[in-house]
Amino acid sequence: MLELYHGTTSVCAQKVRLTLAEKGLPWDGHLLELNGDHLTPEYLKINPNGVVPTLVHDGNIVVESTVIMHYLDDLFPDPPLMPRDPLDRARAHLFKKLMDEYIHPACIVYTFATANRARLAGLSPEQRAEQYAKMPLQRQAEYKRAGVEEGIASPAGKESTKSFMKLLKWIKESTENYSWLAGPDYSLADIAATPYMVRLEMLRLARLWDDKPGVAAWWERIKARSSYDTAITKWLRAQDWARYEKMADPWPDVSRNLAAT
């Protein structure tokens, strides 16, 4: 039995749902609203980092989305989601490393500077500090603080813009040779990048690849896969979209960051 603790818009949960969908695996879900329910003593017992997703397989707990993706690919090898060619495999690993080390922090900064800003910005400085202190991963708490209190025009926001442009550059270069990011076949590299492209679209920043037809074509291929609808589209609720619809347009700050670099 596969059980998944996840959130509807969580980029890391989306990665694992995409992997499950590509494998055609049935699973039972425990949906967290991420409004504090991920920091309860009960949840922290299974995931001390207080984040989603968490996979429970026959009673065994597996955390960290990249680790979970590989666990599922190893355990259920058909269809394979890692390239066979060693160089392509290395490329896939590099994409996943890029997501974990650069793009995920950038995503936190952008999201908490925009769609997630209102809830925390409405608190007093002392209340915000208390909220940040509750987060087990203090590095992520700092990304959230920078987004809420300093915005996309901040040094953290400028660095995040550079990271997203690096991702788009990598996608552009990869698709000059292949249809997918790590060779001729769809792989965990494509899965790892997909949720962050979803987030950029939700933030009204798809214009970042208006001048990159290779990126746009790859993105259309991604969205045409049945797994995209199963793992992402069907999970996005009206209340999930509402935060993004109400936020101020981030493009003026993003465009100034781009001009500065």
Residue pairs with C-beta under 8 A, 6 or more apart in sequence:
1 28
1 57
1 58
2 20
2 25
2 26
2 27
2 28
2 55
2 56
2 57
3 27
3 28
3 29
3 30
3 55
3 56
3 57
4 13
4 16
4 17
4 20
4 27
4 28
4 29
4 30
4 53
4 54
4 55
4 56
5 29
5 30
5 32
5 43
5 46
5 47
5 52
5 53
5 54
5 55
5 56
6 13
6 16
6 17
6 29
6 30
6 31
6 32
6 52
6 53
7 13
7 31
7 32
7 33
7 34
7 38
7 52
7 53
8 31
8 235
8 236
8 237
8 240
9 202
9 235
9 236
9 240
10 34
10 52
10 53
11 104
11 107
11 195
11 196
11 198
11 199
12 51
12 52
12 53
12 65
12 104
12 195
13 52
13 53
13 65
14 194
14 195
14 198
14 231
14 232
14 235
15 65
15 66
15 68
15 69
15 191
15 192
15 194
15 195
16 53
16 55
16 65
16 68
16 69
16 72
17 230
17 231
17 232
17 235
18 191
18 194
18 195
18 227
18 228
18 231
18 232
19 68
19 69
19 72
19 73
19 81
19 188
19 191
20 27
20 72
20 231
21 226
21 227
21 230
21 231
22 79
22 81
22 186
22 191
22 225
22 227
23 72
23 73
23 76
23 78
23 79
23 81
25 72
25 76
32 38
32 43
32 52
34 52
37 43
38 47
38 50
38 51
38 52
39 50
39 134
39 135
39 136
43 50
44 50
44 136
46 54
46 56
46 61
47 54
47 61
47 63
48 136
49 63
49 136
49 137
50 135
50 136
50 137
51 63
51 137
51 140
53 63
53 65
53 68
54 61
54 62
54 63
55 61
55 62
55 63
55 68
55 71
55 72
56 62
57 71
57 75
62 68
62 71
66 96
66 99
66 100
66 192
69 81
69 188
69 191
69 192
70 82
70 188
73 80
73 81
73 82
73 188
81 186
81 187
81 188
81 191
82 89
82 92
82 187
82 188
83 89
83 91
83 92
83 182
83 183
83 185
83 187
85 183
88 182
88 183
88 187
89 182
91 174
91 181
91 182
91 183
91 189
92 181
92 182
92 183
92 187
92 188
92 189
95 170
95 181
95 182
95 189
95 192
95 193
96 188
96 189
96 192
98 166
98 167
98 170
99 167
99 192
99 193
99 196
102 163
102 166
102 167
103 163
103 164
103 167
103 193
103 196
104 196
105 139
105 140
105 143
105 160
105 163
106 159
106 160
106 161
106 163
106 164
107 160
107 196
107 199
108 140
108 143
108 144
108 147
109 143
109 144
109 146
109 147
109 152
109 154
109 156
109 157
109 160
110 147
110 152
110 157
110 160
110 164
110 199
110 203
110 250
111 147
111 199
111 203
112 120
112 143
112 144
112 146
112 147
112 148
113 146
113 147
113 148
113 150
113 151
113 152
113 154
113 157
113 250
113 253
114 147
114 152
114 203
114 244
114 247
114 248
114 250
115 202
115 203
115 243
115 244
115 247
116 144
116 147
116 148
116 243
117 147
117 148
117 247
118 243
118 246
118 247
120 128
120 131
120 144
120 148
121 148
121 149
123 131
128 145
128 148
128 149
132 138
132 141
132 142
132 144
132 145
133 141
135 141
135 144
143 156
146 154
146 156
146 157
147 156
147 157
150 156
150 157
151 157
151 253
152 160
152 161
152 250
152 253
152 254
152 257
153 253
153 256
153 257
157 253
157 257
158 257
158 260
158 261
161 254
161 257
161 258
161 261
162 257
162 261
164 196
164 200
164 205
164 208
165 208
165 258
165 261
167 193
167 196
168 208
168 209
168 212
168 215
170 181
171 181
171 193
171 212
171 214
171 215
171 218
172 212
172 214
172 215
174 180
174 181
174 182
174 218
175 181
175 214
175 215
175 217
175 218
176 214
178 184
179 218
179 221
180 186
180 187
180 189
180 190
180 218
180 221
181 187
181 189
181 190
181 193
181 218
182 188
182 189
182 190
186 225
190 222
194 222
194 228
194 232
195 232
197 219
197 222
198 232
200 206
200 208
202 241
202 244
203 244
203 247
203 250
204 244
204 249
204 250
204 251
205 250
205 251
205 254
207 251
208 254
209 215
209 216
209 219
210 216
222 228
